[in-house]
Amino acid sequence: MDKMMNNPWFLRIIALVLAILLFVSVKSDIENTNMNASVKSVELRDVPVEVYYDDDSLVVSGVPKTVSVNIEGPSTLVSSAKVMKDYKVFVDLRKLTIGEHKVAISTENFSDKLKVRTDPVYVNVVIEERISQEFRVDPDMNESLLAENHIVKSYEVEPKVVTITGAKSVIKSIGYVKATIEGEQGINKSFEQEARVRVLDKDLNKLDVSIEPKTVQVRVKVEEYSKEVPISLMEKGTPKQGVTINKLSTNVQNIRLYGPRALVDKIEKFVVDVDVSKIEDAGDFEVRLAVPDGVTKMSLDKIKVVGDVTPAPEIEPPVDEDAVSDVSEKSFEHVAVEVRGLPDQLESVFQSPTDGLVSVTAKGTPEALDKINSNNIALYVEAQNAEIGENSLSIKMDAPSNVEWEMSASEVKLTVKEV
């Protein structure tokens, strides 16, 4: 050892090594001093927060979408982190159970030489079960957009239901599922549009849920304001001499009137004037309806009126005495009166004549009477407008017209009842 220490080359090598170590140490101290001398602090704003959890079966609330991150350290590292943006901010909830939790916001890919702090540091999160449920969609339209004197007659929504997915507590708080209908002022006709679906709670606050589908097709039927009023028949004029108007009726009970609300609402009934001066015998006839002032249109323009009428008695022509000797009579007993036109759900029972049997006498020349038998005679009453209860109906006849006919009764009384 002493021999080596006395060797000048050994001493030279030792001196060189010591010089190198001294140089490296001094250089490192200088660099550290320079770096410490340029410490920098920066706030990174609106940094997205990633959330790790089972998003197929769970819903998480309480995690902010972005946070601020404060970083402090050597200026070169701070600047690099700010420019490169290869860092990550996240919340890992994969090991947590359903319920409320206070968790820290974590960071990744920042240099160990940087001091990193998020704002906020902790967040309170709620983990809930994710459920799906179907809800009916109700149309939502501001009807003040309608033109004057127009109303919405009906809405049709397709599809009628949507599937809403979200946290169990949120689904339970759903109060309304609305399809918002948009339009411009002055809507006066029916239209169809695609409408966005909104989900609200009972206080009309929008809820954060997933909707499938997000839009629905809505058909809106718009028409002019209208009102249905009863029809009332009013006799007008004077019947012809000898004609008796027993009753006028119609099977049309109501009519719909269209027009301005203020005018239409004042109409309590629709009066139809029937000119009885033109009625000669029983039967039905059409009456054209007059449009009231201010009414723009009506659901009907005419109705059928049925008249229960006793016609004027026939005036017998003067008797030709020379021809009397050539007139003969032929009688037919127990001729049945047929009830025609009675609805299937009703049946009738004769009160008089008994069993609906009438005697008929024909007067004419012997030659004409010889050609007539009971098969040539048909007696009937028209009962299509008969009412439940007792009815008096005039007897009508189908028979040869080359002779005169007399019946033992001119009308029948029958009782109509339900089958």
C-alpha positions as CSV (number, residue, x, y, z in Angstrom):
1,M,0.0,0.0,0.0
2,D,2.8,2.4,0.9
3,K,4.4,1.5,-2.4
4,M,1.2,2.5,-4.3
5,M,0.9,5.7,-2.4
6,N,4.4,6.6,-3.3
7,N,3.6,6.0,-7.0
8,P,3.0,9.4,-8.7
9,W,0.5,8.0,-11.3
10,F,-1.7,6.6,-8.6
11,L,-1.9,10.0,-6.9
12,R,-2.6,11.6,-10.3
13,I,-5.6,9.3,-10.9
14,I,-7.0,9.8,-7.4
15,A,-6.8,13.6,-7.9
16,L,-8.6,13.4,-11.3
17,V,-11.5,11.3,-9.8
18,L,-11.9,13.7,-7.0
19,A,-11.9,16.6,-9.4
20,I,-14.7,15.0,-11.5
21,L,-16.8,14.3,-8.4
22,L,-16.4,17.9,-7.2
23,F,-17.5,19.2,-10.7
24,V,-20.6,17.0,-10.8
25,S,-21.6,18.0,-7.3
26,V,-21.2,21.7,-7.9
27,K,-23.1,21.5,-11.2
28,S,-26.0,19.7,-9.6
29,D,-26.2,22.2,-6.8
30,I,-26.2,25.0,-9.4
31,E,-29.0,23.4,-11.4
32,N,-31.1,22.8,-8.3
33,T,-30.6,26.4,-7.3
34,N,-31.6,27.6,-10.7
35,M,-34.7,25.5,-10.8
36,N,-35.8,26.5,-7.3
37,A,-35.3,30.0,-8.3
38,S,-38.0,29.7,-11.1
39,V,-40.9,28.0,-9.3
40,K,-44.3,28.7,-11.0
41,S,-48.0,28.2,-10.0
42,V,-50.8,27.9,-12.5
43,E,-54.6,27.2,-12.3
44,L,-56.0,24.9,-14.9
45,R,-59.7,25.7,-15.3
46,D,-62.6,23.6,-16.7
47,V,-60.7,20.3,-16.6
48,P,-63.1,17.5,-17.5
49,V,-63.7,14.9,-14.7
50,E,-64.0,11.3,-15.8
51,V,-66.2,8.9,-13.7
52,Y,-65.5,5.2,-13.4
53,Y,-68.5,3.1,-12.5
54,D,-70.9,0.5,-13.9
55,D,-73.0,2.7,-16.1
56,D,-75.1,-0.2,-17.3
57,S,-76.9,-0.7,-14.0
58,L,-76.0,2.3,-11.9
59,V,-76.5,6.1,-12.1
60,V,-74.2,8.6,-10.4
61,S,-75.0,12.1,-9.4
62,G,-73.0,14.8,-7.6
63,V,-69.8,14.6,-9.7
64,P,-69.1,17.9,-11.4
65,K,-68.5,17.8,-15.1
66,T,-65.3,20.0,-14.7
67,V,-63.0,21.2,-11.9
68,S,-60.1,23.6,-11.5
69,V,-56.6,22.1,-10.9
70,N,-53.8,24.1,-9.3
71,I,-50.3,23.0,-10.1
72,E,-47.1,24.4,-8.6
73,G,-43.5,23.6,-9.3
74,P,-40.6,24.3,-11.7
75,S,-41.7,26.6,-14.4
76,T,-40.6,24.2,-17.2
77,L,-42.6,21.3,-15.8
78,V,-45.6,23.5,-15.2
79,S,-45.5,24.9,-18.7
80,S,-45.1,21.5,-20.1
81,A,-48.1,20.1,-18.2
82,K,-50.2,23.1,-19.3
83,V,-49.3,22.7,-23.0
84,M,-49.3,18.9,-23.3
85,K,-52.6,18.3,-21.5
86,D,-51.8,14.6,-21.1
87,Y,-52.9,14.6,-17.5
88,K,-56.2,13.0,-16.3
89,V,-58.7,14.0,-13.5
90,F,-61.1,11.3,-12.4
91,V,-63.3,9.8,-9.7
92,D,-63.2,6.0,-9.3
93,L,-66.4,4.6,-7.9
94,R,-66.1,1.0,-9.0
95,K,-65.6,-0.4,-5.5
96,L,-68.4,1.6,-3.8
97,T,-71.9,0.4,-3.1
98,I,-75.3,2.0,-3.7
99,G,-75.8,5.0,-1.5
100,E,-74.1,8.3,-0.6
101,H,-70.3,8.7,-0.4
102,K,-67.6,11.4,0.0
103,V,-64.8,10.7,-2.4
104,A,-61.6,12.4,-3.4
105,I,-60.9,13.6,-6.9
106,S,-57.8,11.9,-8.2
107,T,-55.2,13.0,-10.8
108,E,-52.9,11.1,-13.1
109,N,-49.9,11.8,-15.4
110,F,-48.6,14.9,-13.5
111,S,-44.8,15.0,-12.7
112,D,-43.8,13.9,-9.2
113,K,-42.0,17.3,-8.9
114,L,-45.3,19.2,-9.2
115,K,-47.6,19.9,-6.3
116,V,-51.2,19.2,-7.6
117,R,-54.5,20.1,-5.9
118,T,-58.0,20.0,-7.3
119,D,-60.8,22.4,-6.5
120,P,-62.9,20.9,-4.9
121,V,-60.7,18.2,-3.4
122,Y,-63.7,16.0,-2.4
123,V,-67.2,15.6,-3.8
124,N,-70.3,14.1,-2.3
125,V,-71.8,11.5,-4.7
126,V,-75.0,9.4,-4.8
127,I,-74.9,6.0,-6.4
128,E,-78.3,4.7,-7.4
129,E,-79.9,1.8,-9.3
130,R,-80.6,2.6,-13.0
131,I,-84.1,1.6,-14.0
132,S,-86.3,2.1,-17.2
133,Q,-90.0,2.7,-17.3
134,E,-92.6,3.5,-19.9
135,F,-94.6,6.7,-19.7
136,R,-97.5,8.1,-21.8
137,V,-96.7,11.2,-23.7
138,D,-99.1,14.2,-23.4
139,P,-99.1,16.9,-26.0
140,D,-98.2,20.4,-24.7
141,M,-99.4,23.3,-26.9
142,N,-99.9,27.0,-26.2
143,E,-103.5,27.3,-27.5
144,S,-103.2,31.1,-27.6
145,L,-101.4,30.6,-30.9
146,L,-104.7,29.6,-32.5
147,A,-106.4,32.0,-34.8
148,E,-109.5,33.8,-33.4
149,N,-112.6,31.5,-33.1
150,H,-110.6,28.3,-33.6
151,I,-110.1,25.4,-31.2
152,V,-108.1,22.2,-31.0
153,K,-110.5,19.4,-31.7
154,S,-108.0,16.6,-30.9
155,Y,-104.4,15.5,-30.5
156,E,-102.8,12.3,-31.7
157,V,-99.3,11.3,-30.5
158,E,-97.2,8.6,-32.2
159,P,-95.7,6.7,-30.4
160,K,-98.1,7.2,-27.5
161,V,-95.4,6.0,-24.9
162,V,-91.7,6.5,-24.5
163,T,-89.1,4.6,-22.4
164,I,-87.4,6.8,-19.7
165,T,-84.2,5.6,-18.1
166,G,-82.5,7.1,-15.0
167,A,-81.9,6.9,-11.3
168,K,-84.7,5.1,-9.4
169,S,-85.4,8.2,-7.3
170,V,-85.6,10.4,-10.4
171,I,-88.0,8.1,-12.2
172,K,-90.2,8.1,-9.1
173,S,-90.3,11.9,-9.1
174,I,-91.6,12.2,-12.7
175,G,-94.7,14.3,-12.8
176,Y,-95.2,15.1,-16.5
177,V,-94.0,13.7,-19.8
178,K,-94.8,16.4,-22.4
179,A,-94.4,16.6,-26.2
180,T,-93.8,20.3,-26.8
181,I,-95.7,21.6,-29.9
182,E,-94.3,24.8,-31.5
183,G,-96.0,27.1,-34.0
184,E,-96.5,30.7,-35.1
185,Q,-99.4,32.9,-34.1
186,G,-102.7,32.5,-36.1
187,I,-103.0,28.7,-36.5
188,N,-106.3,28.1,-38.3
189,K,-105.9,24.6,-39.8
190,S,-104.8,21.1,-38.8
191,F,-101.1,20.2,-38.9
192,E,-98.5,17.6,-38.0
193,Q,-95.0,18.0,-36.6
194,E,-92.2,16.3,-34.8
195,A,-92.1,17.3,-31.2
196,R,-89.4,17.1,-28.6
197,V,-90.2,15.1,-25.4
198,R,-89.6,16.8,-22.1
199,V,-89.6,15.1,-18.7
200,L,-90.6,17.2,-15.7
201,D,-91.2,16.8,-12.0
202,K,-94.4,18.0,-10.3
203,D,-92.9,21.4,-9.9
204,L,-92.1,21.6,-13.6
205,N,-88.4,21.2,-13.1
206,K,-86.6,19.4,-15.9
207,L,-85.2,16.0,-14.9
208,D,-81.9,14.5,-16.1
209,V,-83.0,11.3,-17.7
210,S,-82.5,9.3,-20.9
211,I,-85.6,9.3,-23.2
212,E,-86.2,6.8,-26.1
213,P,-87.3,8.1,-28.5
214,K,-86.4,11.7,-27.9
215,T,-89.1,13.0,-30.3
216,V,-92.6,11.9,-31.2
217,Q,-94.9,12.7,-34.1
218,V,-97.9,14.9,-33.1
219,R,-101.1,15.5,-35.2
220,V,-103.2,18.4,-34.2
221,K,-106.8,18.7,-35.5
222,V,-107.8,22.4,-35.5
223,E,-111.3,23.6,-36.5
224,E,-113.5,26.6,-36.2
225,Y,-115.3,27.0,-32.9
226,S,-118.7,25.2,-32.9
227,K,-121.5,24.2,-30.7
228,E,-124.2,21.5,-30.9
229,V,-127.8,22.7,-30.3
230,P,-131.2,20.9,-30.4
231,I,-133.5,21.2,-33.4
232,S,-137.0,22.6,-32.8
233,L,-139.7,22.4,-35.5
234,M,-142.0,25.5,-35.8
235,E,-145.2,25.4,-37.9
236,K,-145.5,28.3,-40.3
237,G,-148.5,29.3,-42.4
238,T,-152.0,28.0,-42.4
239,P,-153.0,24.4,-43.4
240,K,-155.3,24.0,-46.4
241,Q,-159.0,23.8,-45.8
242,G,-160.0,20.6,-44.2
243,V,-156.4,19.4,-43.6
244,T,-155.4,18.8,-39.9
245,I,-151.7,18.8,-38.9
246,N,-151.6,16.4,-35.9
247,K,-147.9,16.4,-35.4
248,L,-144.6,17.2,-37.1
249,S,-141.4,15.3,-36.1
250,T,-137.9,14.6,-37.3
251,N,-135.3,11.9,-36.5
252,V,-132.5,14.5,-36.3
253,Q,-132.2,15.8,-32.8
254,N,-129.2,18.2,-33.0
255,I,-127.2,20.3,-35.4
256,R,-123.7,21.7,-35.1
257,L,-123.2,25.4,-35.8
258,Y,-119.8,27.0,-36.6
259,G,-118.8,30.6,-36.1
260,P,-117.6,33.2,-33.6
261,R,-117.8,31.9,-30.1
262,A,-119.6,35.0,-28.8
263,L,-122.4,34.6,-31.3
264,V,-122.7,30.8,-31.4
265,D,-122.8,30.5,-27.6
266,K,-125.9,32.7,-27.5
267,I,-127.9,30.2,-29.7
268,E,-129.8,27.8,-27.4
269,K,-131.8,26.0,-30.1
270,F,-132.1,25.8,-33.9
271,V,-135.6,26.7,-35.0
272,V,-136.8,25.1,-38.3
273,D,-139.8,26.8,-39.9
274,V,-142.1,24.2,-41.7
275,D,-144.6,25.7,-44.1
276,V,-147.7,23.7,-43.3
277,S,-149.7,25.4,-46.1
278,K,-148.1,23.0,-48.6
279,I,-148.9,19.8,-46.7
280,E,-151.9,17.8,-47.9
281,D,-151.5,14.4,-46.4
282,A,-149.3,12.3,-44.1
283,G,-145.8,11.4,-45.1
284,D,-142.2,12.7,-45.0
285,F,-140.6,15.6,-46.8
286,E,-137.3,17.5,-46.8
287,V,-136.9,21.0,-45.4
288,R,-133.9,23.2,-46.3
289,L,-132.3,24.9,-43.4
290,A,-131.6,28.6,-43.3
291,V,-128.2,29.7,-41.9
292,P,-128.5,32.1,-39.0
293,D,-126.7,35.4,-39.2
294,G,-123.1,35.2,-38.3
295,V,-122.9,31.4,-38.5
296,T,-120.3,30.4,-41.1
297,K,-121.4,26.8,-41.7
298,M,-123.6,24.0,-40.3
299,S,-123.3,20.3,-40.0
300,L,-126.5,19.8,-42.0
301,D,-128.2,21.8,-44.8
302,K,-131.5,19.9,-44.8
303,I,-133.5,17.5,-42.6
304,K,-136.4,15.1,-43.2
305,V,-139.7,16.0,-41.5
306,V,-142.4,13.5,-40.9
307,G,-146.0,14.8,-40.9
308,D,-148.9,13.1,-39.0
309,V,-151.7,14.7,-41.0
310,T,-155.4,14.1,-41.4
311,P,-156.2,14.9,-45.0
312,A,-159.3,16.9,-46.1
313,P,-162.3,14.6,-46.7
314,E,-162.9,13.8,-50.3
315,I,-165.9,15.4,-52.0
316,E,-168.0,12.8,-53.7
317,P,-168.9,13.6,-57.3
318,P,-172.5,14.1,-58.1
319,V,-174.4,10.9,-58.7
320,D,-175.2,10.1,-62.3
321,E,-178.7,8.6,-61.8
322,D,-178.5,7.0,-65.3
323,A,-175.4,5.2,-64.3
324,V,-176.7,4.1,-60.9
325,S,-178.5,1.2,-62.2
326,D,-175.2,-0.1,-63.7
327,V,-173.3,0.1,-60.3
328,S,-172.9,-3.0,-58.2
329,E,-171.1,-3.8,-54.9
330,K,-168.7,-6.5,-53.8
331,S,-167.7,-6.9,-50.2
332,F,-164.5,-8.5,-48.7
333,E,-164.6,-9.3,-45.0
334,H,-161.7,-9.7,-42.6
335,V,-159.0,-8.1,-44.8
336,A,-155.8,-7.9,-42.8
337,V,-153.9,-4.6,-42.4
338,E,-150.2,-5.0,-42.8
339,V,-147.8,-3.0,-40.6
340,R,-144.9,-1.8,-42.7
341,G,-141.6,-0.1,-41.8
342,L,-141.5,-1.0,-38.1
343,P,-137.9,-1.3,-36.9
344,D,-136.8,-4.9,-36.0
345,Q,-136.3,-4.1,-32.3
346,L,-140.0,-3.2,-32.0
347,E,-143.3,-5.1,-32.3
348,S,-146.9,-3.9,-32.6
349,V,-150.3,-5.1,-31.2
350,F,-153.6,-4.0,-32.7
351,Q,-156.0,-2.3,-30.3
352,S,-158.7,-1.5,-32.9
353,P,-160.0,-2.8,-35.2
354,T,-159.5,-6.2,-33.4
355,D,-156.6,-8.2,-34.8
356,G,-156.2,-5.5,-37.5
357,L,-159.0,-6.9,-39.7
358,V,-161.1,-4.5,-41.9
359,S,-164.1,-5.0,-44.2
360,V,-163.7,-3.6,-47.7
361,T,-166.5,-2.8,-50.2
362,A,-165.9,-2.2,-53.9
363,K,-168.4,-0.3,-56.0
364,G,-168.4,-0.4,-59.8
365,T,-169.7,-2.0,-62.9
366,P,-170.3,-5.7,-62.8
367,E,-167.6,-6.2,-65.4
368,A,-165.0,-4.5,-63.3
369,L,-166.1,-6.3,-60.1
370,D,-165.9,-9.7,-61.7
371,K,-162.1,-9.1,-62.2
372,I,-161.5,-8.3,-58.5
373,N,-160.8,-10.7,-55.7
374,S,-159.1,-10.5,-52.3
375,N,-155.7,-11.0,-53.8
376,N,-156.0,-7.6,-55.6
377,I,-156.4,-5.8,-52.3
378,A,-153.5,-4.8,-49.9
379,L,-154.2,-2.7,-46.8
380,Y,-151.3,-1.3,-44.8
381,V,-150.1,1.4,-42.4
382,E,-146.6,3.0,-42.5
383,A,-145.0,2.6,-39.0
384,Q,-141.4,3.6,-39.6
385,N,-142.0,6.7,-37.4
386,A,-144.2,5.1,-34.8
387,E,-143.3,5.7,-31.2
388,I,-143.3,3.3,-28.3
389,G,-146.8,3.3,-26.8
390,E,-150.2,3.8,-28.5
391,N,-150.2,5.1,-32.1
392,S,-153.0,6.1,-34.5
393,L,-152.1,5.4,-38.1
394,S,-154.0,6.0,-41.3
395,I,-154.9,2.9,-43.4
396,K,-153.6,3.0,-47.0
397,M,-154.7,0.7,-49.8
398,D,-153.2,-0.8,-52.9
399,A,-156.1,-1.9,-55.2
400,P,-157.5,-1.5,-58.7
401,S,-158.5,2.1,-59.4
402,N,-161.4,1.4,-61.8
403,V,-163.8,1.0,-58.9
404,E,-164.6,2.9,-55.7
405,W,-163.6,1.5,-52.4
406,E,-164.9,1.8,-48.9
407,M,-163.4,0.5,-45.7
408,S,-165.0,-0.2,-42.4
409,A,-162.2,1.9,-40.7
410,S,-160.0,4.7,-41.9
411,E,-157.3,4.2,-39.3
412,V,-155.9,1.7,-36.8
413,K,-154.8,2.0,-33.3
414,L,-151.9,-0.1,-32.3
415,T,-149.5,-0.4,-29.4
416,V,-145.8,-0.4,-30.1
417,K,-143.3,-1.9,-27.7
418,E,-139.7,-3.3,-27.6
419,V,-139.2,-6.9,-28.5
